[in-house]
Amino acid sequence: MADNSSSPRHSSRPLILSTEFSGGLLADLVEAGAHGITVHPRPDQRHIRPNDVYALAQMVSVEFNIEGNPFEPPFMEIVEQVKPTQCTLVPDAPNTFTSNHGWNLAADGQRLIPIINELKARGIRVSLFMNPDPAEIQRVQEVGAQRIELYTEPYAIAFHNGDVEAVFQQYALAAQTAQALGLGVNAGHDLNVQNLRKFCSIPGILEVSIGHALIADALEIGLSNAVKAYLRVLALV
């Protein structure tokens, strides 16, 4: 799944892209084989602006996933208007540079329940951004979400450092715990063409969201070739 959250910061000067331009990029992604599109509309509009989300929603022909913090307006308003395939709830504070941890459901679970129920009532699949902590994952079923997205930066760091096996086993156990509860398992954050194959050897991974690395690769080999490179890796799993 292609992820828009790759830009390091938003510009202080507004950049206006035509829907024809945006639609062309979207068509390139889909034609190359991307199975879905993920957008992350933050309050600071660092990754994408609300109007762009609405425009993309009219054009997208593959799975559309909107991720973000449901307690930070106008996130829920956007999701309720767009009605994406999936909504991934992420506990990122407005002042954080990027998502850096999963939900603490012992603290936040009760206030998430009505939000999750509302999304499901609208026909939107709900996923929670989670650390690979089996005890926390046990609580996901209790609050009513249908999937988790495993936060994979610790795995990516361990892979880069050449000491990945213990961390990998934590993720494998987390995925197994979720699946035993009937939860679907997605993953995302700092996955790239080098570390993706091993991670997706974990049985039953349904989706991976890849943004920064895919765009970095696209600068070298082109957007279509970058998408196809990731699909080739996934085909080897």
DRENDO-1510 file (C-alpha; in Angstrom, 1 decimal, always signed):
<recs>
REC; n; res; u; v; w
REC; 1; MET; +0.0; +0.0; +0.0 .
REC; 2; ALA; +1.5; +3.3; -1.0 .
REC; 3; ASP; +1.6; +5.8; +1.9 .
REC; 4; ASN; +1.7; +9.6; +1.5 .
REC; 5; SER; +3.6; +10.3; +4.8 .
REC; 6; SER; +7.0; +10.7; +3.2 .
REC; 7; SER; +7.5; +14.4; +3.1 .
REC; 8; PRO; +9.8; +15.7; +5.9 .
REC; 9; ARG; +7.8; +18.9; +6.4 .
REC; 10; HIS; +5.1; +20.9; +4.8 .
REC; 11; SER; +6.1; +24.0; +2.9 .
REC; 12; SER; +5.3; +27.5; +4.3 .
REC; 13; ARG; +4.3; +28.4; +0.7 .
REC; 14; PRO; +1.2; +26.6; -0.5 .
REC; 15; LEU; +1.8; +24.3; -3.4 .
REC; 16; ILE; -1.3; +23.9; -5.6 .
REC; 17; LEU; -1.4; +20.7; -7.6 .
REC; 18; SER; -4.2; +20.2; -10.2 .
REC; 19; THR; -6.5; +17.3; -9.9 .
REC; 20; GLU; -5.2; +16.2; -13.3 .
REC; 21; PHE; -1.6; +16.1; -11.9 .
REC; 22; SER; -2.7; +14.2; -8.7 .
REC; 23; GLY; -4.9; +11.9; -10.7 .
REC; 24; GLY; -2.0; +11.1; -13.0 .
REC; 25; LEU; +0.2; +10.1; -10.1 .
REC; 26; LEU; -2.6; +8.0; -8.6 .
REC; 27; ALA; -3.1; +6.3; -12.0 .
REC; 28; ASP; +0.6; +5.6; -12.2 .
REC; 29; LEU; +0.6; +3.9; -8.7 .
REC; 30; VAL; -2.5; +1.8; -9.5 .
REC; 31; GLU; -1.2; +0.8; -13.0 .
REC; 32; ALA; +2.1; -0.3; -11.4 .
REC; 33; GLY; +0.1; -2.6; -9.1 .
REC; 34; ALA; -0.3; -0.7; -5.8 .
REC; 35; HIS; -3.1; -2.5; -3.9 .
REC; 36; GLY; -4.1; +0.5; -1.9 .
REC; 37; ILE; -3.4; +4.2; -1.0 .
REC; 38; THR; -2.8; +5.5; +2.5 .
REC; 39; VAL; -3.1; +9.1; +3.5 .
REC; 40; HIS; -2.4; +10.7; +6.9 .
REC; 41; PRO; -4.1; +14.1; +7.3 .
REC; 42; ARG; -2.5; +15.7; +10.3 .
REC; 43; PRO; -3.7; +18.9; +12.0 .
REC; 44; ASP; -0.5; +20.7; +10.7 .
REC; 45; GLN; -1.2; +19.4; +7.1 .
REC; 46; ARG; +2.4; +18.3; +6.9 .
REC; 47; HIS; +1.5; +15.2; +4.8 .
REC; 48; ILE; -1.7; +16.1; +3.0 .
REC; 49; ARG; -4.4; +18.8; +3.1 .
REC; 50; PRO; -8.1; +18.0; +3.7 .
REC; 51; ASN; -9.1; +19.2; +0.2 .
REC; 52; ASP; -6.5; +16.8; -1.3 .
REC; 53; VAL; -8.0; +13.9; +0.6 .
REC; 54; TYR; -11.5; +14.7; -0.7 .
REC; 55; ALA; -10.1; +15.0; -4.2 .
REC; 56; LEU; -8.3; +11.7; -4.0 .
REC; 57; ALA; -11.3; +10.0; -2.6 .
REC; 58; GLN; -13.2; +10.8; -5.9 .
REC; 59; MET; -10.4; +9.3; -8.0 .
REC; 60; VAL; -9.1; +6.3; -6.1 .
REC; 61; SER; -10.1; +2.9; -7.5 .
REC; 62; VAL; -8.2; +0.7; -5.0 .
REC; 63; GLU; -8.4; +0.3; -1.2 .
REC; 64; PHE; -8.3; +3.7; +0.5 .
REC; 65; ASN; -6.9; +3.9; +4.0 .
REC; 66; ILE; -7.0; +7.1; +6.1 .
REC; 67; GLU; -4.8; +7.1; +9.2 .
REC; 68; GLY; -4.5; +9.6; +12.0 .
REC; 69; ASN; -5.4; +10.6; +15.5 .
REC; 70; PRO; -9.2; +10.6; +16.1 .
REC; 71; PHE; -8.9; +13.1; +18.9 .
REC; 72; GLU; -7.3; +15.8; +16.7 .
REC; 73; PRO; -9.7; +17.7; +14.6 .
REC; 74; PRO; -10.6; +17.7; +11.7 .
REC; 75; PHE; -9.6; +14.0; +11.4 .
REC; 76; MET; -12.9; +12.4; +12.2 .
REC; 77; GLU; -14.8; +15.0; +10.0 .
REC; 78; ILE; -12.6; +14.0; +7.1 .
REC; 79; VAL; -13.1; +10.3; +7.6 .
REC; 80; GLU; -16.8; +10.6; +8.0 .
REC; 81; GLN; -17.1; +12.5; +4.8 .
REC; 82; VAL; -14.8; +10.3; +2.7 .
REC; 83; LYS; -15.9; +6.9; +4.1 .
REC; 84; PRO; -12.6; +5.1; +3.2 .
REC; 85; THR; -12.2; +1.3; +3.1 .
REC; 86; GLN; -10.2; +1.4; +6.3 .
REC; 87; CYS; -9.4; +3.9; +9.0 .
REC; 88; THR; -6.2; +3.3; +11.0 .
REC; 89; LEU; -6.2; +5.2; +14.3 .
REC; 90; VAL; -2.8; +6.4; +15.3 .
REC; 91; PRO; -1.9; +8.1; +18.7 .
REC; 92; ASP; +0.4; +10.8; +17.2 .
REC; 93; ALA; +0.4; +14.0; +19.1 .
REC; 94; PRO; +0.3; +17.3; +17.0 .
REC; 95; ASN; +3.9; +18.2; +18.0 .
REC; 96; THR; +5.5; +14.9; +17.1 .
REC; 97; PHE; +7.5; +14.7; +13.9 .
REC; 98; THR; +6.2; +11.3; +12.9 .
REC; 99; SER; +4.3; +8.4; +14.5 .
REC; 100; ASN; +6.5; +6.9; +17.1 .
REC; 101; HIS; +4.5; +4.5; +19.2 .
REC; 102; GLY; +1.3; +2.5; +19.3 .
REC; 103; TRP; -1.8; +2.9; +21.4 .
REC; 104; ASN; -1.8; +2.3; +25.2 .
REC; 105; LEU; -5.3; +0.8; +25.4 .
REC; 106; ALA; -5.1; +0.6; +29.2 .
REC; 107; ALA; -5.2; +4.4; +29.1 .
REC; 108; ASP; -7.1; +5.2; +25.9 .
REC; 109; GLY; -9.2; +2.2; +25.2 .
REC; 110; GLN; -12.5; +3.4; +26.8 .
REC; 111; ARG; -12.5; +6.7; +24.9 .
REC; 112; LEU; -11.7; +4.9; +21.6 .
REC; 113; ILE; -14.7; +2.5; +21.9 .
REC; 114; PRO; -17.4; +5.1; +20.8 .
REC; 115; ILE; -15.2; +6.2; +17.9 .
REC; 116; ILE; -14.6; +2.7; +16.7 .
REC; 117; ASN; -18.3; +1.9; +17.0 .
REC; 118; GLU; -19.1; +5.0; +14.9 .
REC; 119; LEU; -16.6; +4.1; +12.2 .
REC; 120; LYS; -17.9; +0.5; +12.0 .
REC; 121; ALA; -21.5; +1.7; +11.8 .
REC; 122; ARG; -20.5; +3.7; +8.7 .
REC; 123; GLY; -19.1; +0.5; +7.1 .
REC; 124; ILE; -15.4; +1.5; +7.7 .
REC; 125; ARG; -12.9; -1.2; +8.7 .
REC; 126; VAL; -11.0; -0.1; +11.8 .
REC; 127; SER; -7.3; -0.8; +12.5 .
REC; 128; LEU; -5.3; +0.4; +15.5 .
REC; 129; PHE; -1.6; +1.3; +15.4 .
REC; 130; MET; +0.0; -1.0; +17.9 .
REC; 131; ASN; +3.4; -1.8; +19.4 .
REC; 132; PRO; +4.3; -5.5; +19.2 .
REC; 133; ASP; +3.1; -6.1; +22.8 .
REC; 134; PRO; +0.9; -9.1; +23.2 .
REC; 135; ALA; -0.7; -7.8; +26.4 .
REC; 136; GLU; -1.8; -4.6; +24.6 .
REC; 137; ILE; -2.9; -6.5; +21.5 .
REC; 138; GLN; -5.2; -8.6; +23.8 .
REC; 139; ARG; -7.1; -5.4; +24.5 .
REC; 140; VAL; -7.7; -4.6; +20.8 .
REC; 141; GLN; -10.5; -7.1; +20.5 .
REC; 142; GLU; -12.1; -5.6; +23.7 .
REC; 143; VAL; -12.4; -2.2; +22.1 .
REC; 144; GLY; -13.9; -3.5; +18.9 .
REC; 145; ALA; -11.2; -2.9; +16.2 .
REC; 146; GLN; -10.9; -5.4; +13.4 .
REC; 147; ARG; -7.2; -5.1; +12.6 .
REC; 148; ILE; -4.0; -3.9; +14.0 .
REC; 149; GLU; -1.1; -2.1; +12.2 .
REC; 150; LEU; +2.2; -3.1; +13.8 .
REC; 151; TYR; +4.5; -0.2; +14.3 .
REC; 152; THR; +7.7; -1.5; +12.7 .
REC; 153; GLU; +10.4; +1.1; +13.3 .
REC; 154; PRO; +12.1; -1.0; +16.1 .
REC; 155; TYR; +12.2; -3.9; +13.6 .
REC; 156; ALA; +13.7; -1.6; +10.9 .
REC; 157; ILE; +16.4; -0.3; +13.2 .
REC; 158; ALA; +17.3; -3.8; +14.4 .
REC; 159; PHE; +17.5; -5.0; +10.8 .
REC; 160; HIS; +19.7; -2.1; +9.8 .
REC; 161; ASN; +22.0; -2.9; +12.8 .
REC; 162; GLY; +22.3; -6.5; +11.8 .
REC; 163; ASP; +20.8; -7.8; +15.1 .
REC; 164; VAL; +17.2; -8.4; +14.1 .
REC; 165; GLU; +16.2; -12.0; +15.2 .
REC; 166; ALA; +15.1; -11.3; +18.7 .
REC; 167; VAL; +13.0; -8.2; +17.6 .
REC; 168; PHE; +11.6; -10.2; +14.7 .
REC; 169; GLN; +10.4; -12.9; +17.0 .
REC; 170; GLN; +8.6; -10.2; +19.1 .
REC; 171; TYR; +6.7; -9.2; +16.0 .
REC; 172; ALA; +6.0; -12.8; +15.0 .
REC; 173; LEU; +4.5; -13.4; +18.5 .
REC; 174; ALA; +2.5; -10.2; +18.3 .
REC; 175; ALA; +1.0; -11.1; +14.9 .
REC; 176; GLN; +0.2; -14.6; +16.2 .
REC; 177; THR; -1.5; -13.2; +19.2 .
REC; 178; ALA; -3.7; -10.9; +17.1 .
REC; 179; GLN; -4.6; -13.6; +14.6 .
REC; 180; ALA; -5.6; -16.0; +17.4 .
REC; 181; LEU; -8.1; -13.3; +18.5 .
REC; 182; GLY; -9.5; -13.1; +15.0 .
REC; 183; LEU; -7.8; -9.7; +14.2 .
REC; 184; GLY; -6.2; -8.9; +10.8 .
REC; 185; VAL; -2.6; -7.8; +10.9 .
REC; 186; ASN; -1.1; -4.9; +8.9 .
REC; 187; ALA; +2.3; -3.3; +9.3 .
REC; 188; GLY; +4.1; -0.1; +8.6 .
REC; 189; HIS; +6.8; +2.4; +9.5 .
REC; 190; ASP; +10.3; +2.4; +8.0 .
REC; 191; LEU; +9.8; -0.7; +6.0 .
REC; 192; ASN; +11.8; -0.7; +2.8 .
REC; 193; VAL; +12.8; -3.0; -0.1 .
REC; 194; GLN; +15.7; -4.5; +2.0 .
REC; 195; ASN; +13.9; -5.3; +5.2 .
REC; 196; LEU; +10.4; -6.1; +3.8 .
REC; 197; ARG; +10.9; -9.7; +2.7 .
REC; 198; LYS; +12.0; -11.0; +6.2 .
REC; 199; PHE; +9.2; -9.1; +8.0 .
REC; 200; CYS; +6.5; -10.5; +5.6 .
REC; 201; SER; +7.7; -14.0; +6.2 .
REC; 202; ILE; +5.6; -13.7; +9.3 .
REC; 203; PRO; +2.4; -15.6; +8.4 .
REC; 204; GLY; -0.8; -13.8; +7.6 .
REC; 205; ILE; +0.4; -10.2; +7.2 .
REC; 206; LEU; -2.4; -8.6; +5.2 .
REC; 207; GLU; -1.1; -5.1; +4.3 .
REC; 208; VAL; +2.1; -3.1; +4.5 .
REC; 209; SER; +2.0; +0.7; +4.2 .
REC; 210; ILE; +5.2; +2.1; +2.7 .
REC; 211; GLY; +5.7; +5.8; +2.1 .
REC; 212; HIS; +9.1; +7.4; +2.7 .
REC; 213; ALA; +11.2; +4.5; +1.3 .
REC; 214; LEU; +9.0; +4.1; -1.8 .
REC; 215; ILE; +9.3; +7.7; -2.7 .
REC; 216; ALA; +13.0; +7.7; -2.0 .
REC; 217; ASP; +13.4; +4.8; -4.4 .
REC; 218; ALA; +11.1; +6.4; -6.9 .
REC; 219; LEU; +13.5; +9.4; -7.1 .
REC; 220; GLU; +16.1; +7.0; -8.4 .
REC; 221; ILE; +14.2; +4.5; -10.5 .
REC; 222; GLY; +10.8; +6.1; -11.1 .
REC; 223; LEU; +7.5; +5.7; -9.3 .
REC; 224; SER; +6.2; +2.8; -11.4 .
REC; 225; ASN; +9.5; +0.9; -11.1 .
REC; 226; ALA; +9.6; +1.5; -7.3 .
REC; 227; VAL; +6.1; +0.0; -6.8 .
REC; 228; LYS; +7.0; -3.0; -9.0 .
REC; 229; ALA; +10.2; -3.5; -7.0 .
REC; 230; TYR; +8.2; -3.8; -3.7 .
REC; 231; LEU; +5.7; -6.1; -5.4 .
REC; 232; ARG; +8.5; -8.4; -6.5 .
REC; 233; VAL; +9.8; -8.6; -3.0 .
REC; 234; LEU; +6.3; -9.5; -1.7 .
REC; 235; ALA; +5.9; -12.1; -4.4 .
REC; 236; LEU; +9.0; -13.9; -3.0 .
REC; 237; VAL; +7.4; -14.3; +0.5 .
</recs>
